[in-house]
Structure formats: C-alpha cells, structure tokens
Amino acid sequence: MSSNTTTPEQQASLEYQKTHFYEDRGPEVLAACVVSIVFCVLAVILRLWAQAIIHKIFTPDSILILIAAVIAIATTSCTIAAVHSGLGKHQIRVMSIDPDPPAKTAFIFEMGYIVTILQAVALMFTKLSILLFYHRAFTTVLRPLKWTIWILFYYCIGLGIGSTVEFICACIPPQMFWLRVYPIFGYPLPEPLEENCLPQQMHLGVPLLLDLASEIVMLAVPAIVLWNLQLPLRKKIGLTFAFSMGIFVTGISVVRFYYSWRMVNDGDLSWDDTDSFMWTSVQVCFGITTACIPACAPLLRMIQAQTTRKGGYGSSFTSNFTSPSKPKADTDSVVNLARPTWDDVEQIPWAGNCCEIRSETPARGGHPIPMQTLGIQVSHDVKVGHVALRPNK
C-alpha cells in the first residue's frame, strides 16, 4: 500500500492490520444480509396473503411496501457485492489481493454511495406505508390523529427526497465519492478531478438523526391509540406487541447512527465501513418486516378461527363448509384488528346444503315447511329449538 505520509493513528492502524491480517467479517455481513432478505420477503408475502383475505391486496400502503421491499433487496445486494470485493477484510489484505489497487476499495465505496441513496428511498416508502396503514386503522378511533399522521406523512416525504438529493450530491462530481480513495493511498486519480465532498458527519449523521426523530414520533402514534382503547388486557397486549416491533428498528437506527458518526479515516477503510454497510441493510429489511406485522392480523385471525373450530366445536359440529366462507375480516379500524373471529353470529352468512332444519309448523299439505339451509354439518343428533335464520342472499 503506497502512501506519501502517515499520521500516528494511521501507523497504529497499519500495525494492527498486520497483526490481524486474516480477520474477516465478510461471512458475518453475508449472514446478516441473507437473514434480513429472507425475513423481508416472507413478511411481505404474509402481508399480501393477509390482505388478500379481506380483498385489500392493492391498497396504497401495500403497494408502497412492495416498492420499499424491492429497493431494500437492491440495497442489500449492493452490500453483498461490496463483501465480494473485500468489505469486512483489513485494508492491507484487500490491497494485497487487488490486481489493480485500489480498484477494489473504490468499488466498495461506489457500492456505499449507491447504498446510501437507495436506503433513503426505501425508508421513505416504508414510513409512508406505515402512516397510510395508521390512517386506515387509527383515524376511526381517534380522529384528531388524522392531522398528526398527515404531518408525519409530508415530513417523511420531505426527509426522503432531501436525504436522497443530499446523498447524491455528497461529492461533486459524484464519481469523486469513490475515486477519492486513490489519493488517500497515494495513487493518481484515473481521471483528472477536483475533490469537493461533504464532511462525513454532515453527509450521514444529520439525515440519520432526522430519520431517527421521525421513527420515535411514529412509535408514539399507536401508543396513544392503544392507551385510549377499552379492550381486554390480552388483546391490548397483543396489539401493543404488534405495533411496538418498530422499537427494534429504532434501536438499529441508533446503532447505525453511532457507527456512522464515529467513522474516521485511519487507513483501514474496508474494515471500518463494515458496520455501516451491515446495519444499513438490516435496518431497511427489518423496517419492512416490522411494518408488515400489524397488517398480517387477518391471516392470524383466520388461523385462530380454524384452530378454534377444530378444538372447540369438534365435539358437536364438523366445520366443513360447502357454502361461501365467513365474512372477511377488516382492518379499517384498530378495533377490528382486535375483535375475535367468531364473536358475532349475526355477521355469519349462514348458507349451504350441509343439512336442513325444518320447522314444526305444518304447511297446507300437512308437511313440515323447509327453512333456510344452515352452513354447518351436524355430526351428532341435536334438537333445535327456536332458530332465527337470515335468508340467503
């Protein structure tokens, strides 16, 4: 590794790199990226499945989360590409295996440039999706929250666009962001350029701090709603758990801000950037994962209903419906998210041909009058008294 001058810090870093030459955090970063992508994809699939149950698969919040997921996968793929070029290894090791040094280090920085831009867009779409879901679920309970949600909505749009522009203009011209590693290690630039880049703390620290502030406020919205809901403790705990998973992502934001703020150039760039890359990928993917959890409520209710029918009704009825299924669950209100699946018999459209219940009132010909068909198959002899049935529609 060529260098004209070295500071005491860089000299100490060089000695450390020689001592720990074979250290490699690449597998750690790859594992974090793969796990994050898997959770992200599974969460989106389950969300779409749950929303399909209630025929709301193409709601704006679901469309935005799909866009965010695509961008998050692209972001994580850039991190994986950076690992392939030496991210997670010490700089002297990367330089030793680079046939055209410092091209591999420049590529790592180029991927870092793309990652910072993509993550800003992914986080913006994720937050907009969450806020639109909040608007669907919460404004019917506490209408004053409507204005708070819309203010947050436009704040996140402004923050997302502003951060993206700031990241694009981190260096002028943009390619100087990754080509600046050449003079850092004493190599001539591949093309004549003049360096004009923002300081590290302004480049990453300020947008991340504003992003962290928006996440904290967004965590407070469901807390306010749940505090005002009159629900059984079990349901309130379940809803609190579903909506408080964002605390995990907020914690990741704090960790990412810490590593980005303290990052310094001591000559070990490919090693020092590891945490920033890794936690960025984890944040965008798990942000989408946690955003999908509350929207999966219809799927959880369907599973709960099937379990209840098998366990609770199996001794008297066989839950094989040959008729249209029970009404679809709804997520237009947080109250509906917490409502039991079988708590309102009047909402069940009884229909089908499983069995026939006859009245005891004879018709003109002296035969019993067939009543409406009930969509439950009777497995034991039961005596039906007064049954009020709704006509089939």
C-alpha positions in Angstrom: 0.0 0.0 0.0 1.6 3.2 -1.2 1.4 6.3 0.9 3.2 9.6 1.0 2.7 10.5 4.6 1.1 8.7 7.5 -0.3 10.0 10.8 0.4 8.3 14.1 -3.2 7.0 14.1 -2.7 5.5 10.6 0.6 4.0 11.6 -1.0 2.3 14.6 -3.8 1.1 12.4 -1.3 -0.4 9.9 0.4 -2.3 12.7 -2.9 -3.6 13.9 -3.8 -4.7 10.4 -0.6 -6.6 10.1 -1.2 -8.4 13.4 -4.8 -9.3 12.4 -4.2 -9.8 8.7 -6.6 -12.7 8.3 -9.5 -11.3 10.2 -12.6 -11.4 8.0 -16.1 -10.1 8.9 -17.4 -10.8 5.4 -19.3 -14.0 6.5 -20.9 -12.1 9.3 -22.1 -9.4 6.9 -23.3 -12.0 4.4 -25.3 -13.9 7.1 -26.9 -10.7 8.2 -27.9 -9.7 4.7 -29.3 -13.2 3.8 -31.3 -13.4 7.0 -32.6 -9.8 6.5 -33.7 -10.5 2.9 -35.5 -13.8 4.0 -37.4 -12.0 6.7 -38.3 -9.1 4.5 -39.6 -11.3 1.6 -41.5 -13.6 4.0 -43.1 -10.7 5.8 -44.3 -9.1 2.5 -45.7 -12.4 1.3 -47.6 -12.9 4.5 -48.9 -9.4 4.4 -50.2 -9.7 0.9 -51.8 -13.1 1.8 -53.4 -11.5 4.8 -54.7 -8.5 2.8 -56.0 -10.8 0.1 -58.2 -12.5 2.7 -60.0 -9.2 3.1 -59.8 -8.3 -0.6 -57.5 -5.3 0.1 -54.3 -6.5 -1.5 -53.9 -3.4 -3.7 -54.3 -0.8 -1.0 -51.8 2.2 -1.2 -49.9 1.0 1.9 -49.4 -2.5 0.4 -48.2 -1.1 -2.9 -45.7 1.2 -1.1 -44.4 -1.6 1.0 -43.8 -3.7 -2.2 -41.8 -0.8 -3.7 -39.8 -0.5 -0.5 -39.1 -4.2 -0.5 -37.7 -4.2 -4.0 -35.4 -1.3 -3.1 -34.4 -2.9 0.2 -33.3 -6.1 -1.7 -31.3 -4.0 -4.1 -29.7 -2.2 -1.2 -28.7 -5.4 0.5 -27.4 -6.8 -2.9 -25.0 -3.9 -3.1 -23.7 -4.8 0.4 -23.2 -8.4 -0.7 -21.3 -7.1 -3.8 -19.1 -5.0 -1.6 -18.3 -8.0 0.5 -17.2 -9.9 -2.6 -14.7 -7.0 -3.3 -13.2 -7.1 0.2 -15.6 -5.4 2.6 -15.0 -6.9 6.1 -11.3 -7.5 5.5 -8.5 -5.3 6.6 -7.3 -2.8 4.0 -3.8 -4.2 3.6 -5.3 -7.6 2.8 -7.7 -6.1 0.2 -4.8 -4.2 -1.4 -2.6 -7.4 -1.5 -5.3 -9.3 -3.4 -6.2 -6.4 -5.7 -4.7 -6.8 -9.2 -5.2 -3.1 -9.8 -5.1 -1.3 -6.4 -7.0 0.4 -5.1 -9.8 -0.6 -7.6 -11.5 -3.0 -5.1 -11.6 -0.3 -2.4 -13.0 2.1 -4.9 -15.7 -0.4 -5.8 -16.6 -0.8 -2.1 -17.0 3.0 -1.9 -19.1 3.0 -5.0 -21.4 0.4 -3.5 -21.5 2.5 -0.4 -22.6 5.5 -2.5 -25.4 3.6 -4.0 -26.5 2.0 -0.7 -26.8 5.4 1.0 -29.1 6.6 -1.8 -31.2 3.5 -2.0 -31.7 3.2 1.7 -33.1 6.7 1.9 -35.7 5.9 -0.7 -36.5 2.5 0.9 -37.0 4.1 4.3 -39.2 6.8 2.9 -41.6 4.3 1.2 -41.6 2.1 4.3 -42.6 5.0 6.5 -45.3 6.2 4.1 -46.7 2.7 4.0 -46.8 2.6 7.8 -48.5 6.0 8.0 -51.2 5.1 5.4 -51.9 1.9 7.4 -52.1 4.1 10.6 -54.6 6.3 8.8 -56.8 3.3 7.9 -56.6 1.7 11.3 -56.5 4.6 13.8 -58.4 7.6 12.5 -61.7 5.9 13.1 -60.8 5.6 16.7 -59.1 8.9 17.4 -60.0 11.4 14.6 -57.6 14.1 15.9 -54.7 11.8 15.0 -55.6 12.3 11.3 -53.7 15.6 11.2 -50.7 14.2 13.1 -50.4 11.3 10.6 -50.6 13.7 7.6 -48.0 16.0 9.1 -45.7 13.0 9.6 -46.5 11.8 6.0 -45.3 15.0 4.4 -42.4 15.3 6.8 -41.2 11.8 5.7 -41.6 12.7 2.0 -39.6 15.9 2.5 -36.9 14.0 4.5 -36.7 11.2 2.0 -36.4 13.5 -1.0 -34.0 15.8 0.8 -31.8 12.9 2.1 -31.7 11.4 -1.4 -30.6 14.7 -3.0 -28.0 15.2 -0.2 -26.6 11.7 -0.7 -26.4 12.1 -4.5 -24.5 15.5 -4.0 -22.2 14.2 -1.3 -19.4 14.7 -3.7 -19.2 16.9 -6.8 -18.8 15.3 -9.3 -20.5 12.2 -7.9 -17.8 9.8 -9.0 -15.3 11.6 -6.7 -17.1 9.8 -3.8 -15.3 6.5 -4.7 -12.4 7.8 -6.7 -11.1 9.8 -3.8 -9.6 6.6 -2.3 -6.8 6.8 -4.9 -5.1 9.9 -3.4 -5.8 8.6 0.1 -3.5 5.7 -0.6 -1.1 7.7 -2.7 -2.2 6.6 -6.2 -3.0 9.1 -9.0 -6.6 9.6 -10.0 -7.7 7.6 -13.1 -9.2 10.9 -14.4 -8.5 14.5 -13.6 -11.0 15.6 -11.0 -11.1 18.1 -8.2 -12.3 16.8 -4.8 -15.3 18.6 -3.3 -17.0 16.4 -0.8 -19.2 17.0 2.3 -17.8 16.1 5.7 -18.7 12.6 6.9 -20.8 13.7 9.9 -22.8 16.1 7.8 -23.1 13.6 4.9 -24.6 10.8 7.0 -25.1 12.0 10.6 -27.6 14.8 10.0 -30.0 12.8 7.8 -29.8 9.8 10.1 -30.6 11.9 13.1 -33.7 13.4 11.4 -34.7 9.9 10.4 -34.4 8.7 14.0 -36.6 11.6 15.2 -39.4 10.6 12.8 -39.2 7.0 13.9 -39.6 8.0 17.6 -42.7 10.1 16.8 -44.2 7.3 14.7 -43.8 4.9 17.6 -45.9 7.3 19.8 -48.9 7.2 17.4 -50.0 3.6 18.1 -49.1 4.1 21.8 -51.6 6.9 22.1 -54.4 4.9 20.4 -53.9 1.8 22.5 -53.9 3.9 25.6 -57.4 5.2 24.8 -58.9 1.8 23.7 -61.2 -0.1 26.0 -60.0 -3.6 25.3 -59.4 -6.8 27.3 -55.8 -6.9 28.6 -54.9 -9.9 26.5 -55.9 -8.1 23.3 -54.3 -4.9 24.3 -51.0 -6.7 25.0 -51.2 -8.4 21.6 -51.8 -5.1 19.7 -49.1 -3.4 21.7 -46.6 -6.1 20.8 -47.6 -5.9 17.1 -47.2 -2.1 16.9 -44.2 -1.8 19.2 -41.9 -4.0 17.0 -40.8 -0.7 15.5 -38.7 -0.2 18.6 -36.4 -2.9 17.3 -35.8 -0.9 14.1 -35.4 2.3 16.1 -32.7 0.6 18.0 -31.0 -0.4 14.8 -31.2 3.3 13.7 -29.4 4.3 16.9 -26.6 1.7 16.3 -26.3 2.8 12.7 -26.1 6.5 13.7 -23.4 5.6 16.2 -21.1 3.8 13.7 -21.7 6.5 11.0 -20.9 9.4 13.3 -17.7 7.9 14.7 -16.3 6.7 11.4 -12.8 8.1 10.8 -10.2 7.5 8.1 -7.3 5.7 9.7 -6.3 3.8 6.6 -8.5 0.7 7.2 -11.5 1.7 5.1 -12.7 -1.7 4.0 -12.8 -2.8 7.7 -14.1 0.4 9.2 -17.1 0.6 6.8 -18.3 -2.9 7.7 -20.8 -1.9 10.4 -22.2 0.9 8.4 -23.0 -1.3 5.5 -24.3 -4.2 7.6 -26.6 -2.2 9.8 -28.0 -0.2 6.8 -29.1 -3.4 5.2 -30.5 -4.8 8.4 -32.4 -1.6 9.0 -34.1 -1.3 5.6 -35.1 -5.0 5.6 -36.3 -5.3 9.1 -38.1 -2.0 8.9 -40.3 -3.6 6.2 -40.6 -6.7 8.3 -42.0 -4.9 11.3 -44.2 -2.7 9.1 -45.9 -5.9 7.8 -46.7 -7.4 11.2 -49.9 -5.4 12.1 -51.2 -5.8 8.5 -51.0 -9.6 9.0 -53.8 -9.6 11.5 -56.5 -11.1 9.1 -54.2 -14.1 8.5 -53.7 -14.6 12.2 -57.4 -14.4 12.8 -58.1 -16.9 10.1 -55.6 -19.3 11.7 -57.1 -18.7 15.1 -60.6 -19.4 13.7 -59.5 -22.7 12.1 -57.8 -23.8 15.4 -60.9 -22.8 17.4 -63.3 -24.8 15.1 -61.1 -27.9 15.3 -60.7 -27.7 19.0 -63.8 -26.0 20.3 -66.5 -27.1 18.0 -65.3 -30.6 17.0 -67.4 -32.4 19.6 -70.7 -31.1 18.3 -70.1 -29.9 14.8 -67.8 -30.7 11.9 -66.6 -27.5 10.4 -66.7 -28.4 6.8 -68.4 -25.6 4.9 -69.8 -26.2 1.5 -71.1 -22.7 1.3 -69.5 -19.3 1.0 -66.9 -18.7 3.7 -67.5 -16.4 6.7 -67.3 -12.7 6.1 -63.9 -11.3 5.5 -62.0 -9.6 8.4 -61.4 -5.9 8.2 -58.5 -3.7 9.1 -60.2 -0.3 8.5 -60.1 0.1 12.3 -57.7 -1.0 15.0 -60.8 -2.2 16.9 -61.5 -4.7 14.1 -57.9 -5.9 14.4 -58.6 -7.0 18.0 -62.1 -8.3 17.5 -62.5 -12.1 17.9 -63.2 -14.0 14.8 -66.4 -15.8 16.0 -67.8 -13.2 18.3 -70.8 -12.1 16.3 -73.1 -14.7 15.0 -75.3 -12.2 13.2 -72.4 -11.4 10.9 -72.1 -15.0 9.7 -73.9 -15.5 6.3 -75.3 -19.0 7.0 -75.8 -20.7 3.7 -75.1 -24.1 2.1 -76.5 -27.6 1.6 -74.9 -29.4 4.5 -78.1 -30.0 6.4 -81.7 -28.9 6.5 -83.6 -27.7 9.5 -87.4 -28.0 9.4 -90.0 -26.0 11.4 -92.6 -27.8 13.5 -95.4 -25.8 11.8 -97.1 -27.8 9.2 -97.8 -26.3 5.8 -101.1 -26.6 3.9 -100.4 -30.2 2.9 -99.5 -31.2 6.5 -95.8 -31.5 5.8 -93.1 -29.5 7.6 -92.0 -26.3 5.9 -88.3 -26.4 4.9 -86.4 -23.5 6.5 -83.2 -21.9 5.3 -80.2 -24.1 5.0 -77.6 -23.9 7.7 -73.9 -24.0 6.7 -72.9 -26.4 9.4 -72.7 -30.2 9.1 -74.3 -31.9 12.1 -72.3 -34.9 13.4 -74.5 -35.7 16.4 -78.2 -35.7 16.9 -79.2 -32.2 18.2 -82.6 -30.8 19.0 -83.1 -27.4 17.5 -85.5 -25.1 19.3 -86.0 -21.6 18.1 -83.6 -20.6 15.4 -83.6 -17.2 13.7 -82.1 -17.5 10.3 -81.3 -14.9 7.8 -82.4 -15.6 4.2 -79.7 -16.4 1.7 -78.5 -13.6 -0.4 
